[in-house]
Amino acid sequence: AVLGGPIVQDKISFFGAYQGTRTTQTPADIITFIPTAAMMNGDFTTIASGQCRAQGNLVLPPALGFVNNRINPALFSPAAVKIAGMLPPTTDPCGQIAYSRPTKPTEDMPIGRIDWQLNPNHSLFARYMLSKTFWDPAFENADGNILAATLGGRDNTVHSFAIGDSVVLNNSMVNNIRFSVSRTSVIRTHSELFGPEDVGVNMFTYIPEYMNLTITGAFSINTGTETFSYYKPNTYSLSDDFTMVRGNHQFGFGGAVAMSDWQTESNVRSMGPMSFSGGATGLPLADFLLGRVFEFRQATPFRQDIKQPYFALYAQDTWRMSPNVTVNYGLRWEPWFPQDSVDEAVYTFDVDRMWNNVRSTVYPQAPAGLYYPGDPGFPGNSGMNIVWSNLAPRVGVAWDPKGDGRTSIRAGYGLAGDFVTGQFFFDSRSAPPFGLEQRLTNTRLDDPWGAVSRVNPYPVPLGGDDYPYSAALYSLFISMPTDIKTTRNHAWNVGVQRQVGDNMAFSATYTGNRLINMWGVVAGNPGVIPPGSTATGPCTLRLPTG
């Protein structure tokens, strides 16, 4: 739907439009495998045979209670039996089953704009646009089939608002001012199915009525990336662009300031996902029914509250040197401001502090070498220094050798920067004392912590003196150097275009680029193979003691 027209004749006009979409989607069936009735009765003879395995017959381990690929169901994990009872039935002897993940997405997109012509040389406009996308988790449309819960829902909203002011100062000068606001909310949702306590699993979860199980080559229940999470970036910006014509030159000057902020929460591992690989029995579904977990990972919710300013100035010129040659050149000053942690959940590491056993005054229980906002020498709430020296020059030339408009030779070069995403430091915030992520292998479904003789550290008090550092085994710290250089990209090109006849042309272009100072993660203290040892032998790590 579209509507527009004058509000005040020749002065103020409006425009509005709306687009809405309602869809029902039932994708093609997904094929997976679940326990059969025979398996639930302890009979694995078919599922372990060549009838169901491309690798041929498999003998399940007698050490775990199997006799001729049969086992007493009393040896099954009680939790696994309860979970298997929630699955849809299958009559296939190999446990094959087909299911779909239906969704009913809706989209709404209204837009409105007002233009105001104050006088022949001065105009204003205001524009607002809303974009909404929504659908429920697929489980809500799947008639109770919990296999469909691997696809979650969405509730996304984007607000965009802009105001512009354009002034023609004279016949050779124009100025444009723009103010804009962008507010985004991306929310992932999930259905509540059952929690650990509902099936007898002794563990804590940050996500009520929710578990995440993955069986290799077979079924999954829920998905970490489809668990409730949100990402809410907002940007407020102001820019000014001034254009002036002088003889054969068209000059441009301007700048921009902006402030962005991000509030984020992710729960990929907050529920404690478990995977079953078949490492215990050779058959992943058998591992599941016996409760033999390959990997159990749990983490506190990943949360982020950051902001980042932006500032830039530029000058450029388009110079018509002759009827055959036009040169365009310019320079942009774009200092880099690091992301600022509003909640001060950031840290950095100094190897000299570690060797000298210097500890944080803010978090004295933290490992030596780490320091935080409030510690002497820590840069603000970001852990990195501002880079004021970022200059971005560019130059381009276009040449018509014969002046007949049939041949052009173009060349250009530019240097630009790169911006890291709002979630670049996401994983680093799972480190103590702002988070805790733990990984257990070869544990048990019914009691993952007790099975490896560990005390469940969750829920964890974060960011205070009562943080359980003793439970933070094998924690991963991702530290950024305070003086890290920003990423820069050199790009260049040369092209030739030639018209042949009245209806044919050819073009050849060479392009190149060189990226420098690209950010990435490297091991700060990698394992070292001792002299004379083999790659499969023991390795050593350098400790603070030497």
N, C-alpha and C positions, 0 to 999 in steps of 0.2 A: 504494500500500500504506500502511495506517495501523495503528499499534499504540500503545496507551496503557493506563494503569492505575495503581493504587497501588503504591508501594514500601514505605512505612510507612503503615498505615491511618490516615486522617484527618490525616496529617502531610506525607508526601512522595508526589508523584505524577509520572508522566512521560508524555510524548506524543512520538511519532515518526511521520514520514511520508516517503514517497519517491515521486517522480514522474519517470518516464523516457520519453523520446520518441525514436524512430528513424524517420527519414523519408528517402525518396528523391525528389528533385525534378528533373524535366526540364522546364524552362520552354519556352514557345513559341519557335519558331525565330527567330533574329536574321538579318536580311538585310543583306548587305554586298557589297562588290565587291573583286575581286583581279585581278592581271594574268592575261590570257588567254594561251594558247599563241601566238596570233598576235602579241600584244604582245611576248612574250619573243623572237620572231623579228624584231622591229623593225617590225611592221605595225600601225599605229594607225588605219588607214582606217575600220574599223568603230567602234571606241571613240570616235573623234572625230567621228562622223557623227550625223545626226539620229536614227538608229536607237537610239542609246544616250544622246543628250543632248537634254533638253527644250529647250535653248537653240538647237538647230540645229547645223549643221555648224561645225567649228572647224578652222582652218588652223594647224597646229603650226609654230613658228618655224624657218625655214631657218637662221637664225644659230646654232642649236644642233645643226644637222646633219640636220634633217628635209627630205625631198624628197617632195612629194605625200603627206605624213603617214606617210612611211616613214623609217626610220633604221637605220644600221648598228649591230647589237647590240654591236659592239666599243666603242661610245661609252657603253654602260651602265656604271653604277657596279658594280664587281666585288662589293662588299658587298651591294648591292641584289639582284643576281642570285642570290647565295647565300641571302639571306633569302627571296626569292620562291620558291626551290626547296624551301623547308620548308613552304610553304603547301599546303593541300589542293587538288586539281585542280578545275577547273570546265569544263563544256562550253558554258556560256552565252556567246554571242558578245560580250556586254557585260561579262562577268566576274562576273555575279551569282552569289552562293552563299549557302546557308542553313546555319546551324549552331546548336547549343544549348550551354548551359553547365550541365551536370548537377552537382548536389551531393547529398551524403548527410549532412545535419546530424543531430547527436545532441544531446540536452538531458538533463541530470541535475539533479535538485533534491531533495536530502534536507533534512529539518528535524527538529530535536529540541528539546524543552523540558522542564525540570524545575521544579516548583513545590514550595515548602517553607513550610508554615504553622507558624511557630515557636510562636505562640499566637494567640488570637482577634483580636488587634490588630496582629500583626506577621507579614508574609509576605515571602518572597524568591522570585525566579524567575531562571532562566538559560535563554537561548535561543540556538541556533546554526542558521544556515541556509547552505547551500552551493548556488550556482547555476553550472552549467557548460554552455557551448555550444561545440560544435566541428564544423567541417567542413573537409575538404581543399580546396585550390584546385580550381576546376572542371576545369582541364587534366588532373588525375589521373584523372578519370572520362570524358574525352572522346576516348579512343582515339587519343591523340597529335595531336589537332587544336590547333595553337598559337593559333588564333583564340579558343578558349575561355579562354585565359589572362588575359583582361581581368577575370575575376572571381577574386579570391584567396580564401584560406581564413580561418577564424577559430578562435581558441583563447582563449575568454573565461572567466574565473573570478571569482566574487564571493563572498567570505567575509563573513558578518555575524554578529556576536556581541554579546549584550546581557545585562546583569545589572541587576535591579531590586530595590529595597528599599522597601516601603510600610509605614508605621507610622500607626496611628490613635492619636493622642496622647490625645484625649478625644472627647466626642460633638460637638465643633465644630472640631477641628483634625486635619488629615491632612498627612503629609509623604511625598513620593516622591523617591527618588534613583535616577538611571539612569546607568549606564556602558555605553558602546557602542564597538565597534571595527568598522570597515568597511574591508576590503582588496580592492581590485579590480585585476584584470589583464586588459587588453584587448590581444590580440595579433593582428595581421594577418599572414598568411603568403602566400608566392607559390611558384610552381614554378620550378625552374631549367631554362631552355630553351637559351639560347646567350648568350655574352658578346661584346663587341666584338672580342676577339682571335680568336674562332671564325669570324668572317665578314670579318676583315681591316680593321676600323675602328681607326684609330690614335687611341685615347683611353683615359683611365683611368676606371674605374668603382668605386664603393664597394660595389656589389652584384654579386657574382660570378655568372656565367652568366645575365645578365639585361640586356635592353635594352627601351626603351620607345619605340615608333614610332607616330605617328598620322598617317594620310593623310586629309585632309578629304574627306568624302563616300565614303570607302572603308574599308578594313580598319584595324584597330589591333592592335598586339602589346603586351600588358601594359598596365597602367594605373598611373599614379603613386600614386594613393590606395589601390591594392591591393597595393602593395609592402610588404615586411616593415616593420612598425612596432609600437611598443607604447606603451601609456598605462597607468600604474600609480599611481592615486591611493589614498591611505590616509587615513582620518580616525579620530581617537581623541577621544571626547567624554565629558564628565561634566556632568550637570545636576541641579539640585535645585529642586523645586516644593513650596511650602508653601501650604496652603489653610486659611482660618480664617473661621468664620461668627460674626458679631456682630450681633444684632438683624436689621435689614433689609439688612445688608451681607454680601457674601461676598468677602473679601479674598484676593488671591493675590500671593505674593512668590516670587521665584526668580532663578535665573541659570544660566549655562552657560559652560563653558570647553571649548575644542577645539583640536586641532592637526592640521593637514592637511599632507600632503606629496605631491608628484607627481614621478615619474621618467618621462620621455617621450623617445622617439626616433621620428623620422619620416624617411622616405627618398623623399619625393615626387620630388625632383630629384637624388638622390644618384647615380643611374645615368646622368644626362645625357639626358633625354627630347628627342626630335627630332620636329618636325612638318613636313609637306609640304602646302602649300596650293594648288599650281597656279599660283603667282605667276610662275614661270619660263616655263612652257610653255602655261599655260591649262588644263592637265589634271593634277590632283593625282597620279594614278598614273604619268603620264609624268615628273613631277618626281621621284617616288620612284625610278623605274628609272634616271634620269640622276643620281641622288644629289644633287639640288638641294634643300637643306634651307632651309625658310622660317625656322625658329627652332630654335636649340639652346640649352638652358638647363641649367646644372649647378650644383650646390651641395653643400657638405659636409653630412653628416647633421645634421638639426635635433635637438638634444638639449636637455633641460631637466631641472634638478634644483632644485626649489624647495620651500619650506615656508611655511605661513601660520598664525599663531595666530588664535584667535577668543575673544572674551569679551563677555558681555552680562549685564545685571541688569534686572529688571523689577518693577513693582508695578501691580496692577490691582484694580478694585472693581466688583462687580455690585450695584447699589443699587436696591432696590425702593422707590421714592419713595412710591408709593401703589398701591392695587389696580389702577390703570389705567396706571401709568407705571413703566417700568424703564429705568435708565440704566447703561450699562457704559462705563467709562473706564479708561485706564491709560497708563503711560509706560515706555518701554524705553530703556535706555542701551546703545548698541551701538557702541563705538569701532571705527574701521576700522584694521586692521593690514595694511600692504602685503605682497605676496608677497616672501619673502626668498630670494635666489639663493644656494643652498648653495655652488655652484662659482664664485661671484662673477662670473658671465658676464652682467653688466649694466652699463649706462652711462647717462649723461644728458648733456644739452647746454645750454650757457649762451652766449647770443649775445654778451654783453659779453666773455666770455673769448675768443671768436673774434675780435672786433674788436681786442682787445688782444694777440692772438697768444699767449694763455696755453695751454700744452700740459700734458698729463697727466704727472705724475711717475711713474706706474705704467707707462703705455704712451706714452713720449715721441714715438714715431713716429706716433701717432694724429693725426688732423686737429685743428687748434686748436679749442678750444671744448668738446671732449668730455672728460669726466672719469669716473673709475671708482672702485670700492671701494678705499680706501687713499689716495685723493687728498684733500687738505684740503677740507673742506666737503661731502664726499659723504656722504649719509645711509645709514649702515649698509651692508648688502648688498642693499638694495632700490632705492635711488635716489629714494625718496619718503618723505615724513614721515607719521607716525602722525596720524590725525585723531581726537582725543579728544572732540570736541564733538557727535558724532552722537546726537541724541535723537529718539525716535520716539513721539510722542504719538498717542493714538487716543481717540475718543469715539463712542458710539452711544446712541440712544434709541428705545424702542418704546412706543407710546401706543395704548391702546384707548379711543377717545373716549367710547363709551357704556357700556363695561364689560360688554358682553354677549358678548364673544368672537367677534363677527361682522365687526368692522372693526379693522384695525390700520394705523397709520402709523409708518413706521420711517425713520430718518435716521442717517447715520454719516459719520465722517471719520477718515482715518488717514494718517500719514506714515511711509514705510518707505524703507529703503536698498536697494541692489542690489549683487550680488557679481559680480566679473569671473570668468571661467572660468580654470581652471588653465593654459590655453594662450593666454591673452590676449597674452603677450609673446613668443610663439613666433617670429614672423617677425623680431622685433628681434634675435634671437640669431644670425641669419645674417650680421650685420654684423661687420666686422673688429674685433678680432682673434679673435673667437670662432667665426667661420664665414666662408665666402666663397661668394657666388652670382654667376655670370656669365651673360650672355646674348649670343649671337651670332646675327646674322641673315644670310640669304643666303650660307650657307656650304656645305660639301660633306660628304656622308655619310662618305666614306672617310677624311677627315682634317679634321675640323671646325676645329681650331685652326690647322693649317698653311695651310688654304685662305684664311684671313683674316690671314695673316702674324703670328700670335701664338704665343707659347710656352705650352704647356699648363701651367697652374700647379698642377694636381692631381697627387697628393695634397698637401694643404696642412697644414703644421705650425701648430697652433692655440694661441693664448693665450700665446705666448712671444715672445722678442726676435727669433726668426728668422721671424716671420710675414711673408709677402711683400706688404707694403703696395703695392709698385709694381704688382702684378698685380691689385689690388682696384679695378678701374676701375668707375666709376658705382655704387659701393656704396650701398645704401639703409640709412639710419640712422633708426630709429623711437625717439624719445626722449620720455619722460614728464616733465612739470614736477614738480619736487620737492614743490611745494605744491598739487598738483591737488586740486580739490574732488571729493568722492565723489558718485555719482549718487543722487538723491533722487526719490521718487515720491509726489506728493500724490494721494490717491484719496478720492472722496466719492460718496454715493448718497442718494436719497430714494425711498421706495416706499410704495404704498398697496395693501392687500389688502382685498377685501370679499366676504363670502359672501352670495349671493342665493338665498333658498329653502333647500331641504334638500340639493340636489345640484348646485349651480352656484356658481362663484366667479370673480372677475376680479382681475387684478393689473396694476399699472402701476409701472414703476421707471425712475428716471433715474440714470444713473451717469456719472461723469466722472473724469478723472485728468490730472495734469500732471507730466511728467517733466522734471527739470532736471539740469544738470551731466552730461549724457549724454556718455560718452567716445567719441571717434572719432579718425580720422587726418586731419590737415590738412597741406597743404604748408607747410613751414617757410620755404622760399625759392622761391616760385613764379616762373615766367617772367613778365616784364613786357613788354607791347607798348609800344614807344617812342611818344611823342606824334607824331601825324601818320602813323603806320604803320597798315597793315591787319592784320586777324587772321591772314591767311595769310602775312604778311611775317615777317622775322626778329624774334626776341624776345631779351631779355637777362636774365641772372641777376646778382644783386648778389653780388659777390665780396668776400673779406676786404679786398682792396685798395681797394674802393670801387666 
